Amino acid sequence: MIENINWYPGHMKKTRELIQNNLKLVDAVVEVIDSRIPKSSRNPIIDEILGKKPRVVALNKTDLASETETRKWSKYFVEQGYQTVAINAQTGSGVQSLLKTLEGMENRLNEGKLRNKPLRIMIVGVPNVGKSSLINRLTGRKSTQIGNRPGVTKGKQWLKLKNGMELLDTPGILWPKFEDPKVGVYLAFCGSIKDEILDLPTLCLELLKVLKEDYMGMLVERYGLDSQQNSSVPGDDESSEDWEVSPENGVSSEEKDWSESPEDLGVPPELSLMEEISLKRGYILPGKRIDYERAGKAIIDEFRSGKIGRITLEKAPGGGFGE
């Protein structure tokens, strides 16, 4: 596993201070999390900062996640005492349910008062969970800059929703240290950590290691793999000495005996899987060497865009890893 993925630049520290300083100005908080990694995309610092402030958990990007697992996670968060909605901010699915939930909060806030006040809310979440897309849906216009890279929203903004509520936007916030290294890796899979600081081929191997356990069928279908063998052995029409794996893997084309299985040669199954995908897709460098960089980027991009399939990496408590 990739170790020590830590990204806590100066603006993240400022964001924590921004949330702390402005929390008293809002009545409720919408916490946006990624449905594919509901555990890892929940920021423990946000829990600490928000305390008992009324909160709605918005499971976003449901179009990319398993419907079954999203239902299980929704039930889990409700059992934890959170009002919960499943949404797709890109298409607007579930946003009306979120508005109704917020309107219920507003009604309770104004109960018994002579003059109604608009509910003031804050939307929080780690980078790249879809906060800006949700804000645009709630306000009915392009109010914030949207990008597919973490950290696009730069500072505090007060915005008015279509129903008159007032919204305080804040940038995404990560935390200084991941107690569980897997959290940082899962955030990296989903694009919440800048790709520029990551080794994409290695990250891709970590992703394939996870996917082959629960979603191997999707990989087979997407990439036309041999579901029985899943090796990167070249076809009969190719000479084995023409094919190489990268030197860092410790096996050269001269050393590799293609009559043996990759596992027998000490090649990790996820590496064999990445090589087979590379051969199927033609991610080949001059000299018929596998282009691990191109393959890594392509596979990660296709996971993030949902082209491989609807995937939830973390199961709800009681359902497997992710407890």
C-alpha positions, 0 to 999 in steps of 0.5 A: 500500500502507498504509505504516508499520503499527507496533504495539508497545505496552508489553505487547508489550515485557513479553511479550518479556521474559517469554518470555526470562525463562521460556524456561529453564523449558520443554523445548520450544516450540510456535510457532502461526502463521496458515496464511493468512500463514505467513511474515508470522505468524512473528515474527523476534524469536521466532526470535532469542529461542528459538534452538535450543530444540526447537520444533514449528510449528503451522499453525493455521486450516487451515479458512480456508486453501488445502489445497494451500498448507498442504501446501506450507508444511508440507513447507517447514517440515519441510525447514527442520528443524522438526517441523510439524503442520497444525491447526484449534484451533477444531474440534480437527483435527490436535491429536492429531497435535500431542500425539503429536509432543509425546509423542515429545519427552517420550519423548526427554527421559526416555530413560535416566532412572529417573524420568520428568518431564512435558514442559514446553512454551511456546506462542508466537505473534503475536496472534490466531493461535489460541493460546488456542483451542489451549490450551483443546483441549490442556487439555480445558477453557476455561483461557484467555480467548478473544476475536477481538481481538488481545491478549486473553491478558494474562499468564503462566499455567501449565496442565496438559494432559490427558496430564500435560504442563505448559504455560506460556502467554504473550500474543501478541507482535509486533515493533517494526518491520516490515522489509517493509511487506507483513508489517504489511498481511497481519497487519492483513488477518488481524486480528493488528493492532487494527482501531481503529488502521487505516483499514478502507476502505483496508485493504479495497482492499489486500485486494481488490488481492491477492485479485483476482490469485489468487482472483477466482473466489471474489469473483465467486461470493461477491458475484455479480459480473460476472466480465467487467466488474467495474466499479461502473457503475450499472444502466441503470435508474439515472441516473449523476448519482445515484451518487458515489465518495468525494471523496478518490478525486478523482472526483465524480459530475459528473466521472465519465463512465460511458461510459468504463471505470474504468481509463480514468478512472484508477480503480484496479481494486480500487476498482471492485471494491469499488464493485461489491460495495457496489452488489450488497450495498446498502452505500449512504448517503443520496444514493446515495453508496457506504458505503465504511466499511461495505463495507470492514468487511464484506469484511474480516470475510468474508475473516477468517471464510472466507466468501469461501473458503479463501484463503492469501495467501502462497505457499510458497517456490518457489510465488510471492509469499511467497518 
